[in-house]
């Protein structure tokens, strides 16, 4: 494995089968206000074999532990259809100056949850790879601006409470 000039952080990919503790804490659903603008890239396998991209907000994902997550997604979405058919997914997010790539498999655990009739999937982590370059630092990932933050935050709290029932 390569190291940067200072030797403080390894360059190139490193991998594990568990989420870093900081990610588990960040996805515990307790501090949604701190993540109002953050998104996690969710890639699934479309019916024609191509990657399909979507975003998860803090109110749609809950860490059960370092090896499992729960996600709540729109029932009629391509993402839901892809996960129900294939189950393979990749989550991508910025973490500690690197890009974290989480490969996992999802299976449906519930449908028609909350007033939005969301589909709930349990996501079992298969690998976590950290992609780090010795010449650059990843500062952030996908972000967005909510048009009605208070309303969305109330919905997210309801969704996280629902996800906790399946944890």
Secondary structure, 3 states (H helix, E strand, C coil): CEECCCCCCEEEEEEECCCCHHHHHHCCCCCHHHHCCEEEEEEEECCCCCEEEEEEEHHHEEEEECCEEEEEECCCCHHHHHHHHCCEEEEEEEECCEEEEEEEEEEEEEEEECCCCEEEEEEEEEEEEEEEECCECCCCCCECCCCCHHHHHHHHHHHHHHHHCCC
